Amino acid sequence: MRTLWLVIGLVLVGAGAVWVAQGLNLPFAPGSFMTSDPTWLAIGALAVAVGLFLVVRGWRTPRTTR
């Protein structure tokens, strides 16, 4: 379960960072219907926050031994 939380969290952080960049219309962000739309800035920030929470949860979860 620890690895699953880390992977999902990292994917959310990466996707959220792209969405934030597109919402801010940064020059290196790929252009799409999300470009310069503040809605995607908010969605991206929320995705990054949830992703960071999952990464921390996965990192702090003790490993189980069998």
PDB file of N, H, CA, C and O in Angstrom:
ATOM      1  N   MET A   1       0.822  -1.193   0.000  1.00  0.00           N
ATOM      2  CA  MET A   1       0.000   0.000   0.000  1.00  0.00           C
ATOM      3  C   MET A   1       0.866   1.257   0.000  1.00  0.00           C
ATOM      4  O   MET A   1       0.498   2.281  -0.577  1.00  0.00           O
ATOM      5  N   ARG A   2       2.010   1.164   0.650  1.00  0.00           N
ATOM      6  H   ARG A   2       2.309   0.333   1.118  1.00  0.00           H
ATOM      7  CA  ARG A   2       2.913   2.301   0.728  1.00  0.00           C
ATOM      8  C   ARG A   2       3.330   2.773  -0.668  1.00  0.00           C
ATOM      9  O   ARG A   2       3.305   3.967  -0.965  1.00  0.00           O
ATOM     10  N   THR A   3       3.710   1.825  -1.510  1.00  0.00           N
ATOM     11  H   THR A   3       3.731   0.855  -1.268  1.00  0.00           H
ATOM     12  CA  THR A   3       4.146   2.166  -2.866  1.00  0.00           C
ATOM     13  C   THR A   3       3.004   2.768  -3.676  1.00  0.00           C
ATOM     14  O   THR A   3       3.215   3.697  -4.456  1.00  0.00           O
ATOM     15  N   LEU A   4       1.808   2.246  -3.493  1.00  0.00           N
ATOM     16  H   LEU A   4       1.638   1.492  -2.859  1.00  0.00           H
ATOM     17  CA  LEU A   4       0.646   2.758  -4.212  1.00  0.00           C
ATOM     18  C   LEU A   4       0.393   4.223  -3.869  1.00  0.00           C
ATOM     19  O   LEU A   4       0.160   5.038  -4.762  1.00  0.00           O
ATOM     20  N   TRP A   5       0.439   4.565  -2.570  1.00  0.00           N
ATOM     21  H   TRP A   5       0.628   3.904  -1.844  1.00  0.00           H
ATOM     22  CA  TRP A   5       0.243   5.964  -2.160  1.00  0.00           C
ATOM     23  C   TRP A   5       1.313   6.864  -2.779  1.00  0.00           C
ATOM     24  O   TRP A   5       1.015   7.965  -3.240  1.00  0.00           O
ATOM     25  N   LEU A   6       2.552   6.392  -2.785  1.00  0.00           N
ATOM     26  H   LEU A   6       2.795   5.497  -2.410  1.00  0.00           H
ATOM     27  CA  LEU A   6       3.637   7.202  -3.343  1.00  0.00           C
ATOM     28  C   LEU A   6       3.452   7.429  -4.842  1.00  0.00           C
ATOM     29  O   LEU A   6       3.618   8.548  -5.326  1.00  0.00           O
ATOM     30  N   VAL A   7       3.112   6.381  -5.568  1.00  0.00           N
ATOM     31  H   VAL A   7       2.977   5.472  -5.174  1.00  0.00           H
ATOM     32  CA  VAL A   7       2.957   6.508  -7.023  1.00  0.00           C
ATOM     33  C   VAL A   7       1.781   7.415  -7.369  1.00  0.00           C
ATOM     34  O   VAL A   7       1.912   8.314  -8.199  1.00  0.00           O
ATOM     35  N   ILE A   8       0.650   7.186  -6.744  1.00  0.00           N
ATOM     36  H   ILE A   8       0.544   6.456  -6.069  1.00  0.00           H
ATOM     37  CA  ILE A   8      -0.523   8.031  -7.026  1.00  0.00           C
ATOM     38  C   ILE A   8      -0.239   9.481  -6.644  1.00  0.00           C
ATOM     39  O   ILE A   8      -0.612  10.400  -7.373  1.00  0.00           O
ATOM     40  N   GLY A   9       0.414   9.687  -5.514  1.00  0.00           N
ATOM     41  H   GLY A   9       0.718   8.940  -4.922  1.00  0.00           H
ATOM     42  CA  GLY A   9       0.752  11.041  -5.083  1.00  0.00           C
ATOM     43  C   GLY A   9       1.681  11.741  -6.046  1.00  0.00           C
ATOM     44  O   GLY A   9       1.477  12.913  -6.362  1.00  0.00           O
ATOM     45  N   LEU A  10       2.706  11.037  -6.524  1.00  0.00           N
ATOM     46  H   LEU A  10       2.871  10.084  -6.268  1.00  0.00           H
ATOM     47  CA  LEU A  10       3.643  11.641  -7.474  1.00  0.00           C
ATOM     48  C   LEU A  10       2.982  11.953  -8.812  1.00  0.00           C
ATOM     49  O   LEU A  10       3.287  12.972  -9.431  1.00  0.00           O
ATOM     50  N   VAL A  11       2.090  11.094  -9.258  1.00  0.00           N
ATOM     51  H   VAL A  11       1.842  10.266  -8.756  1.00  0.00           H
ATOM     52  CA  VAL A  11       1.357  11.360 -10.505  1.00  0.00           C
ATOM     53  C   VAL A  11       0.476  12.597 -10.340  1.00  0.00           C
ATOM     54  O   VAL A  11       0.413  13.438 -11.237  1.00  0.00           O
ATOM     55  N   LEU A  12      -0.200  12.710  -9.205  1.00  0.00           N
ATOM     56  H   LEU A  12      -0.148  12.026  -8.476  1.00  0.00           H
ATOM     57  CA  LEU A  12      -1.047  13.888  -8.957  1.00  0.00           C
ATOM     58  C   LEU A  12      -0.221  15.173  -8.882  1.00  0.00           C
ATOM     59  O   LEU A  12      -0.637  16.212  -9.395  1.00  0.00           O
ATOM     60  N   VAL A  13       0.943  15.101  -8.245  1.00  0.00           N
ATOM     61  H   VAL A  13       1.280  14.257  -7.828  1.00  0.00           H
ATOM     62  CA  VAL A  13       1.797  16.292  -8.154  1.00  0.00           C
ATOM     63  C   VAL A  13       2.250  16.709  -9.555  1.00  0.00           C
ATOM     64  O   VAL A  13       2.226  17.893  -9.888  1.00  0.00           O
ATOM     65  N   GLY A  14       2.659  15.747 -10.366  1.00  0.00           N
ATOM     66  H   GLY A  14       2.679  14.785 -10.095  1.00  0.00           H
ATOM     67  CA  GLY A  14       3.104  16.069 -11.724  1.00  0.00           C
ATOM     68  C   GLY A  14       1.994  16.642 -12.586  1.00  0.00           C
ATOM     69  O   GLY A  14       2.184  17.657 -13.257  1.00  0.00           O
ATOM     70  N   ALA A  15       0.836  15.997 -12.572  1.00  0.00           N
ATOM     71  H   ALA A  15       0.681  15.173 -12.027  1.00  0.00           H
ATOM     72  CA  ALA A  15      -0.295  16.489 -13.364  1.00  0.00           C
ATOM     73  C   ALA A  15      -0.751  17.851 -12.858  1.00  0.00           C
ATOM     74  O   ALA A  15      -1.047  18.745 -13.652  1.00  0.00           O
ATOM     75  N   GLY A  16      -0.809  18.010 -11.553  1.00  0.00           N
ATOM     76  H   GLY A  16      -0.569  17.285 -10.908  1.00  0.00           H
ATOM     77  CA  GLY A  16      -1.219  19.295 -10.987  1.00  0.00           C
ATOM     78  C   GLY A  16      -0.270  20.416 -11.351  1.00  0.00           C
ATOM     79  O   GLY A  16      -0.697  21.544 -11.598  1.00  0.00           O
ATOM     80  N   ALA A  17       1.030  20.108 -11.384  1.00  0.00           N
ATOM     81  H   ALA A  17       1.376  19.192 -11.183  1.00  0.00           H
ATOM     82  CA  ALA A  17       2.013  21.137 -11.768  1.00  0.00           C
ATOM     83  C   ALA A  17       1.803  21.574 -13.218  1.00  0.00           C
ATOM     84  O   ALA A  17       1.916  22.758 -13.535  1.00  0.00           O
ATOM     85  N   VAL A  18       1.499  20.619 -14.094  1.00  0.00           N
ATOM     86  H   VAL A  18       1.407  19.657 -13.836  1.00  0.00           H
ATOM     87  CA  VAL A  18       1.225  20.970 -15.500  1.00  0.00           C
ATOM     88  C   VAL A  18      -0.033  21.825 -15.584  1.00  0.00           C
ATOM     89  O   VAL A  18      -0.066  22.810 -16.321  1.00  0.00           O
ATOM     90  N   TRP A  19      -1.060  21.456 -14.839  1.00  0.00           N
ATOM     91  H   TRP A  19      -1.033  20.656 -14.240  1.00  0.00           H
ATOM     92  CA  TRP A  19      -2.306  22.228 -14.864  1.00  0.00           C
ATOM     93  C   TRP A  19      -2.109  23.636 -14.326  1.00  0.00           C
ATOM     94  O   TRP A  19      -2.686  24.589 -14.849  1.00  0.00           O
ATOM     95  N   VAL A  20      -1.301  23.771 -13.289  1.00  0.00           N
ATOM     96  H   VAL A  20      -0.832  22.997 -12.864  1.00  0.00           H
ATOM     97  CA  VAL A  20      -1.008  25.110 -12.753  1.00  0.00           C
ATOM     98  C   VAL A  20      -0.265  25.929 -13.805  1.00  0.00           C
ATOM     99  O   VAL A  20      -0.585  27.098 -14.023  1.00  0.00           O
ATOM    100  N   ALA A  21       0.722  25.324 -14.455  1.00  0.00           N
ATOM    101  H   ALA A  21       0.982  24.374 -14.278  1.00  0.00           H
ATOM    102  CA  ALA A  21       1.482  26.037 -15.494  1.00  0.00           C
ATOM    103  C   ALA A  21       0.577  26.472 -16.634  1.00  0.00           C
ATOM    104  O   ALA A  21       0.720  27.580 -17.150  1.00  0.00           O
ATOM    105  N   GLN A  22      -0.356  25.611 -17.034  1.00  0.00           N
ATOM    106  H   GLN A  22      -0.472  24.710 -16.615  1.00  0.00           H
ATOM    107  CA  GLN A  22      -1.272  25.989 -18.109  1.00  0.00           C
ATOM    108  C   GLN A  22      -2.251  27.059 -17.649  1.00  0.00           C
ATOM    109  O   GLN A  22      -2.574  27.973 -18.409  1.00  0.00           O
ATOM    110  N   GLY A  23      -2.718  26.956 -16.434  1.00  0.00           N
ATOM    111  H   GLY A  23      -2.457  26.214 -15.817  1.00  0.00           H
ATOM    112  CA  GLY A  23      -3.633  27.974 -15.912  1.00  0.00           C
ATOM    113  C   GLY A  23      -2.981  29.341 -15.808  1.00  0.00           C
ATOM    114  O   GLY A  23      -3.643  30.367 -15.961  1.00  0.00           O
ATOM    115  N   LEU A  24      -1.666  29.350 -15.542  1.00  0.00           N
ATOM    116  H   LEU A  24      -1.129  28.516 -15.417  1.00  0.00           H
ATOM    117  CA  LEU A  24      -0.920  30.606 -15.477  1.00  0.00           C
ATOM    118  C   LEU A  24      -0.412  31.075 -16.834  1.00  0.00           C
ATOM    119  O   LEU A  24       0.155  32.162 -16.946  1.00  0.00           O
ATOM    120  N   ASN A  25      -0.616  30.256 -17.866  1.00  0.00           N
ATOM    121  H   ASN A  25      -1.076  29.373 -17.775  1.00  0.00           H
ATOM    122  CA  ASN A  25      -0.147  30.547 -19.228  1.00  0.00           C
ATOM    123  C   ASN A  25       1.370  30.753 -19.270  1.00  0.00           C
ATOM    124  O   ASN A  25       1.856  31.688 -19.906  1.00  0.00           O
ATOM    125  N   LEU A  26       2.104  29.886 -18.600  1.00  0.00           N
ATOM    126  H   LEU A  26       1.709  29.127 -18.084  1.00  0.00           H
ATOM    127  CA  LEU A  26       3.563  29.963 -18.624  1.00  0.00           C
ATOM    128  C   LEU A  26       4.071  29.547 -19.997  1.00  0.00           C
ATOM    129  O   LEU A  26       3.464  28.692 -20.643  1.00  0.00           O
ATOM    130  N   PRO A  27       5.183  30.139 -20.459  1.00  0.00           N
ATOM    131  CA  PRO A  27       5.633  29.904 -21.833  1.00  0.00           C
ATOM    132  C   PRO A  27       6.040  28.458 -22.129  1.00  0.00           C
ATOM    133  O   PRO A  27       5.960  28.036 -23.283  1.00  0.00           O
ATOM    134  N   PHE A  28       6.468  27.691 -21.134  1.00  0.00           N
ATOM    135  H   PHE A  28       6.533  28.034 -20.197  1.00  0.00           H
ATOM    136  CA  PHE A  28       6.897  26.319 -21.402  1.00  0.00           C
ATOM    137  C   PHE A  28       5.752  25.309 -21.308  1.00  0.00           C
ATOM    138  O   PHE A  28       5.941  24.134 -21.625  1.00  0.00           O
ATOM    139  N   ALA A  29       4.576  25.748 -20.880  1.00  0.00           N
ATOM    140  H   ALA A  29       4.422  26.702 -20.622  1.00  0.00           H
ATOM    141  CA  ALA A  29       3.430  24.844 -20.743  1.00  0.00           C
ATOM    142  C   ALA A  29       2.834  24.567 -22.120  1.00  0.00           C
ATOM    143  O   ALA A  29       2.706  25.472 -22.944  1.00  0.00           O
ATOM    144  N   PRO A  30       2.473  23.310 -22.360  1.00  0.00           N
ATOM    145  CA  PRO A  30       1.847  23.000 -23.649  1.00  0.00           C
ATOM    146  C   PRO A  30       0.506  23.711 -23.788  1.00  0.00           C
ATOM    147  O   PRO A  30      -0.262  23.793 -22.829  1.00  0.00           O
ATOM    148  N   GLY A  31       0.235  24.211 -24.954  1.00  0.00           N
ATOM    149  H   GLY A  31       0.859  24.144 -25.732  1.00  0.00           H
ATOM    150  CA  GLY A  31      -1.014  24.937 -25.193  1.00  0.00           C
ATOM    151  C   GLY A  31      -2.190  23.981 -25.350  1.00  0.00           C
ATOM    152  O   GLY A  31      -2.070  22.928 -25.977  1.00  0.00           O
ATOM    153  N   SER A  32      -3.318  24.357 -24.778  1.00  0.00           N
ATOM    154  H   SER A  32      -3.416  25.212 -24.269  1.00  0.00           H
ATOM    155  CA  SER A  32      -4.538  23.570 -24.906  1.00  0.00           C
ATOM    156  C   SER A  32      -5.716  24.443 -24.502  1.00  0.00           C
ATOM    157  O   SER A  32      -5.571  25.649 -24.301  1.00  0.00           O
ATOM    158  N   PHE A  33      -6.880  23.823 -24.385  1.00  0.00           N
ATOM    159  H   PHE A  33      -6.998  22.844 -24.548  1.00  0.00           H
ATOM    160  CA  PHE A  33      -8.061  24.570 -23.963  1.00  0.00           C
ATOM    161  C   PHE A  33      -7.935  25.068 -22.523  1.00  0.00           C
ATOM    162  O   PHE A  33      -8.715  25.919 -22.095  1.00  0.00           O
ATOM    163  N   MET A  34      -6.958  24.544 -21.769  1.00  0.00           N
ATOM    164  H   MET A  34      -6.325  23.852 -22.117  1.00  0.00           H
ATOM    165  CA  MET A  34      -6.769  24.937 -20.375  1.00  0.00           C
ATOM    166  C   MET A  34      -5.899  26.191 -20.237  1.00  0.00           C
ATOM    167  O   MET A  34      -5.829  26.774 -19.155  1.00  0.00           O
ATOM    168  N   THR A  35      -5.245  26.604 -21.304  1.00  0.00           N
ATOM    169  H   THR A  35      -5.301  26.130 -22.183  1.00  0.00           H
ATOM    170  CA  THR A  35      -4.315  27.726 -21.247  1.00  0.00           C
ATOM    171  C   THR A  35      -5.041  29.011 -20.855  1.00  0.00           C
ATOM    172  O   THR A  35      -6.078  29.353 -21.424  1.00  0.00           O
ATOM    173  N   SER A  36      -4.486  29.707 -19.887  1.00  0.00           N
ATOM    174  H   SER A  36      -3.643  29.430 -19.425  1.00  0.00           H
ATOM    175  CA  SER A  36      -4.997  30.986 -19.378  1.00  0.00           C
ATOM    176  C   SER A  36      -6.371  30.876 -18.720  1.00  0.00           C
ATOM    177  O   SER A  36      -7.085  31.874 -18.618  1.00  0.00           O
ATOM    178  N   ASP A  37      -6.748  29.688 -18.277  1.00  0.00           N
ATOM    179  H   ASP A  37      -6.168  28.878 -18.360  1.00  0.00           H
ATOM    180  CA  ASP A  37      -8.030  29.505 -17.597  1.00  0.00           C
ATOM    181  C   ASP A  37      -7.759  29.354 -16.098  1.00  0.00           C
ATOM    182  O   ASP A  37      -7.151  28.370 -15.676  1.00  0.00           O
ATOM    183  N   PRO A  38      -8.204  30.321 -15.292  1.00  0.00           N
ATOM    184  CA  PRO A  38      -7.917  30.263 -13.853  1.00  0.00           C
ATOM    185  C   PRO A  38      -8.544  29.056 -13.152  1.00  0.00           C
ATOM    186  O   PRO A  38      -8.113  28.685 -12.060  1.00  0.00           O
ATOM    187  N   THR A  39      -9.543  28.452 -13.761  1.00  0.00           N
ATOM    188  H   THR A  39      -9.894  28.754 -14.648  1.00  0.00           H
ATOM    189  CA  THR A  39     -10.139  27.252 -13.176  1.00  0.00           C
ATOM    190  C   THR A  39      -9.087  26.154 -13.061  1.00  0.00           C
ATOM    191  O   THR A  39      -9.040  25.439 -12.060  1.00  0.00           O
ATOM    192  N   TRP A  40      -8.231  26.019 -14.097  1.00  0.00           N
ATOM    193  H   TRP A  40      -8.270  26.601 -14.910  1.00  0.00           H
ATOM    194  CA  TRP A  40      -7.213  24.968 -14.079  1.00  0.00           C
ATOM    195  C   TRP A  40      -6.090  25.290 -13.111  1.00  0.00           C
ATOM    196  O   TRP A  40      -5.400  24.390 -12.632  1.00  0.00           O
ATOM    197  N   LEU A  41      -5.907  26.555 -12.824  1.00  0.00           N
ATOM    198  H   LEU A  41      -6.468  27.286 -13.213  1.00  0.00           H
ATOM    199  CA  LEU A  41      -4.945  26.934 -11.788  1.00  0.00           C
ATOM    200  C   LEU A  41      -5.410  26.399 -10.434  1.00  0.00           C
ATOM    201  O   LEU A  41      -4.617  25.840  -9.676  1.00  0.00           O
ATOM    202  N   ALA A  42      -6.693  26.571 -10.137  1.00  0.00           N
ATOM    203  H   ALA A  42      -7.337  27.025 -10.753  1.00  0.00           H
ATOM    204  CA  ALA A  42      -7.246  26.098  -8.864  1.00  0.00           C
ATOM    205  C   ALA A  42      -7.265  24.569  -8.808  1.00  0.00           C
ATOM    206  O   ALA A  42      -6.900  23.987  -7.787  1.00  0.00           O
ATOM    207  N   ILE A  43      -7.685  23.918  -9.888  1.00  0.00           N
ATOM    208  H   ILE A  43      -7.982  24.391 -10.717  1.00  0.00           H
ATOM    209  CA  ILE A  43      -7.713  22.455  -9.919  1.00  0.00           C
ATOM    210  C   ILE A  43      -6.302  21.896  -9.775  1.00  0.00           C
ATOM    211  O   ILE A  43      -6.089  20.914  -9.063  1.00  0.00           O
ATOM    212  N   GLY A  44      -5.339  22.521 -10.449  1.00  0.00           N
ATOM    213  H   GLY A  44      -5.512  23.318 -11.027  1.00  0.00           H
ATOM    214  CA  GLY A  44      -3.956  22.072 -10.360  1.00  0.00           C
ATOM    215  C   GLY A  44      -3.388  22.231  -8.963  1.00  0.00           C
ATOM    216  O   GLY A  44      -2.684  21.351  -8.469  1.00  0.00           O
ATOM    217  N   ALA A  45      -3.692  23.350  -8.328  1.00  0.00           N
ATOM    218  H   ALA A  45      -4.264  24.065  -8.730  1.00  0.00           H
ATOM    219  CA  ALA A  45      -3.211  23.571  -6.957  1.00  0.00           C
ATOM    220  C   ALA A  45      -3.808  22.542  -6.003  1.00  0.00           C
ATOM    221  O   ALA A  45      -3.118  22.047  -5.112  1.00  0.00           O
ATOM    222  N   LEU A  46      -5.075  22.221  -6.184  1.00  0.00           N
ATOM    223  H   LEU A  46      -5.635  22.623  -6.908  1.00  0.00           H
ATOM    224  CA  LEU A  46      -5.715  21.201  -5.352  1.00  0.00           C
ATOM    225  C   LEU A  46      -5.087  19.826  -5.605  1.00  0.00           C
ATOM    226  O   LEU A  46      -4.858  19.065  -4.664  1.00  0.00           O
ATOM    227  N   ALA A  47      -4.812  19.510  -6.867  1.00  0.00           N
ATOM    228  H   ALA A  47      -4.998  20.128  -7.631  1.00  0.00           H
ATOM    229  CA  ALA A  47      -4.186  18.222  -7.199  1.00  0.00           C
ATOM    230  C   ALA A  47      -2.791  18.125  -6.587  1.00  0.00           C
ATOM    231  O   ALA A  47      -2.416  17.069  -6.077  1.00  0.00           O
ATOM    232  N   VAL A  48      -2.027  19.199  -6.631  1.00  0.00           N
ATOM    233  H   VAL A  48      -2.332  20.056  -7.045  1.00  0.00           H
ATOM    234  CA  VAL A  48      -0.695  19.196  -6.023  1.00  0.00           C
ATOM    235  C   VAL A  48      -0.804  18.996  -4.515  1.00  0.00           C
ATOM    236  O   VAL A  48      -0.027  18.235  -3.937  1.00  0.00           O
ATOM    237  N   ALA A  49      -1.750  19.664  -3.873  1.00  0.00           N
ATOM    238  H   ALA A  49      -2.381  20.282  -4.341  1.00  0.00           H
ATOM    239  CA  ALA A  49      -1.914  19.532  -2.418  1.00  0.00           C
ATOM    240  C   ALA A  49      -2.297  18.106  -2.027  1.00  0.00           C
ATOM    241  O   ALA A  49      -1.734  17.544  -1.087  1.00  0.00           O
ATOM    242  N   VAL A  50      -3.256  17.521  -2.749  1.00  0.00           N
ATOM    243  H   VAL A  50      -3.714  17.978  -3.513  1.00  0.00           H
ATOM    244  CA  VAL A  50      -3.667  16.144  -2.450  1.00  0.00           C
ATOM    245  C   VAL A  50      -2.521  15.180  -2.743  1.00  0.00           C
ATOM    246  O   VAL A  50      -2.288  14.239  -1.985  1.00  0.00           O
ATOM    247  N   GLY A  51      -1.804  15.416  -3.846  1.00  0.00           N
ATOM    248  H   GLY A  51      -1.993  16.180  -4.462  1.00  0.00           H
ATOM    249  CA  GLY A  51      -0.667  14.570  -4.182  1.00  0.00           C
ATOM    250  C   GLY A  51       0.417  14.618  -3.122  1.00  0.00           C
ATOM    251  O   GLY A  51       0.978  13.582  -2.765  1.00  0.00           O
ATOM    252  N   LEU A  52       0.717  15.794  -2.619  1.00  0.00           N
ATOM    253  H   LEU A  52       0.261  16.636  -2.909  1.00  0.00           H
ATOM    254  CA  LEU A  52       1.723  15.911  -1.560  1.00  0.00           C
ATOM    255  C   LEU A  52       1.267  15.201  -0.283  1.00  0.00           C
ATOM    256  O   LEU A  52       2.071  14.574   0.406  1.00  0.00           O
ATOM    257  N   PHE A  53      -0.020  15.303   0.024  1.00  0.00           N
ATOM    258  H   PHE A  53      -0.673  15.812  -0.536  1.00  0.00           H
ATOM    259  CA  PHE A  53      -0.552  14.593   1.181  1.00  0.00           C
ATOM    260  C   PHE A  53      -0.354  13.080   1.023  1.00  0.00           C
ATOM    261  O   PHE A  53       0.056  12.404   1.967  1.00  0.00           O
ATOM    262  N   LEU A  54      -0.647  12.554  -0.169  1.00  0.00           N
ATOM    263  H   LEU A  54      -0.981  13.104  -0.935  1.00  0.00           H
ATOM    264  CA  LEU A  54      -0.500  11.119  -0.406  1.00  0.00           C
ATOM    265  C   LEU A  54       0.959  10.686  -0.360  1.00  0.00           C
ATOM    266  O   LEU A  54       1.273   9.604   0.135  1.00  0.00           O
ATOM    267  N   VAL A  55       1.854  11.530  -0.878  1.00  0.00           N
ATOM    268  H   VAL A  55       1.599  12.409  -1.281  1.00  0.00           H
ATOM    269  CA  VAL A  55       3.280  11.203  -0.825  1.00  0.00           C
ATOM    270  C   VAL A  55       3.750  11.148   0.629  1.00  0.00           C
ATOM    271  O   VAL A  55       4.464  10.223   1.016  1.00  0.00           O
ATOM    272  N   VAL A  56       3.356  12.121   1.421  1.00  0.00           N
ATOM    273  H   VAL A  56       2.776  12.872   1.107  1.00  0.00           H
ATOM    274  CA  VAL A  56       3.748  12.127   2.839  1.00  0.00           C
ATOM    275  C   VAL A  56       3.147  10.926   3.556  1.00  0.00           C
ATOM    276  O   VAL A  56       3.817  10.290   4.370  1.00  0.00           O
ATOM    277  N   ARG A  57       1.908  10.615   3.266  1.00  0.00           N
ATOM    278  H   ARG A  57       1.364  11.131   2.605  1.00  0.00           H
ATOM    279  CA  ARG A  57       1.268   9.453   3.892  1.00  0.00           C
ATOM    280  C   ARG A  57       1.991   8.166   3.512  1.00  0.00           C
ATOM    281  O   ARG A  57       2.234   7.311   4.364  1.00  0.00           O
ATOM    282  N   GLY A  58       2.330   8.031   2.247  1.00  0.00           N
ATOM    283  H   GLY A  58       2.132   8.726   1.555  1.00  0.00           H
ATOM    284  CA  GLY A  58       3.046   6.842   1.807  1.00  0.00           C
ATOM    285  C   GLY A  58       4.441   6.761   2.385  1.00  0.00           C
ATOM    286  O   GLY A  58       4.915   5.678   2.727  1.00  0.00           O
ATOM    287  N   TRP A  59       5.101   7.898   2.497  1.00  0.00           N
ATOM    288  H   TRP A  59       4.717   8.778   2.219  1.00  0.00           H
ATOM    289  CA  TRP A  59       6.460   7.932   3.029  1.00  0.00           C
ATOM    290  C   TRP A  59       6.488   7.567   4.514  1.00  0.00           C
ATOM    291  O   TRP A  59       7.412   6.898   4.977  1.00  0.00           O
ATOM    292  N   ARG A  60       5.476   8.006   5.251  1.00  0.00           N
ATOM    293  H   ARG A  60       4.726   8.549   4.875  1.00  0.00           H
ATOM    294  CA  ARG A  60       5.459   7.799   6.702  1.00  0.00           C
ATOM    295  C   ARG A  60       4.800   6.493   7.119  1.00  0.00           C
ATOM    296  O   ARG A  60       4.873   6.112   8.288  1.00  0.00           O
ATOM    297  N   THR A  61       4.160   5.802   6.186  1.00  0.00           N
ATOM    298  H   THR A  61       4.100   6.111   5.237  1.00  0.00           H
ATOM    299  CA  THR A  61       3.527   4.523   6.510  1.00  0.00           C
ATOM    300  C   THR A  61       4.615   3.488   6.781  1.00  0.00           C
ATOM    301  O   THR A  61       5.516   3.305   5.962  1.00  0.00           O
ATOM    302  N   PRO A  62       4.536   2.817   7.916  1.00  0.00           N
ATOM    303  CA  PRO A  62       5.575   1.824   8.221  1.00  0.00           C
ATOM    304  C   PRO A  62       5.503   0.629   7.266  1.00  0.00           C
ATOM    305  O   PRO A  62       4.425   0.214   6.839  1.00  0.00           O
ATOM    306  N   ARG A  63       6.672   0.094   6.949  1.00  0.00           N
ATOM    307  H   ARG A  63       7.547   0.431   7.296  1.00  0.00           H
ATOM    308  CA  ARG A  63       6.728  -1.096   6.099  1.00  0.00           C
ATOM    309  C   ARG A  63       6.290  -2.308   6.918  1.00  0.00           C
ATOM    310  O   ARG A  63       6.602  -2.437   8.101  1.00  0.00           O
ATOM    311  N   THR A  64       5.573  -3.169   6.256  1.00  0.00           N
ATOM    312  H   THR A  64       5.319  -3.064   5.294  1.00  0.00           H
ATOM    313  CA  THR A  64       5.141  -4.394   6.929  1.00  0.00           C
ATOM    314  C   THR A  64       6.095  -5.507   6.541  1.00  0.00           C
ATOM    315  O   THR A  64       6.512  -5.603   5.387  1.00  0.00           O
ATOM    316  N   THR A  65       6.435  -6.334   7.488  1.00  0.00           N
ATOM    317  H   THR A  65       6.097  -6.256   8.426  1.00  0.00           H
ATOM    318  CA  THR A  65       7.322  -7.464   7.221  1.00  0.00           C
ATOM    319  C   THR A  65       6.513  -8.747   7.301  1.00  0.00           C
ATOM    320  O   THR A  65       5.626  -8.897   8.141  1.00  0.00           O
ATOM    321  N   ARG A  66       6.835  -9.645   6.429  1.00  0.00           N
ATOM    322  H   ARG A  66       7.556  -9.523   5.747  1.00  0.00           H
ATOM    323  CA  ARG A  66       6.138 -10.932   6.412  1.00  0.00           C
ATOM    324  C   ARG A  66       7.112 -12.037   6.521  1.00  0.00           C
ATOM    325  O   ARG A  66       6.724 -13.205   6.525  1.00  0.00           O
TER     326      ARG A  66
END
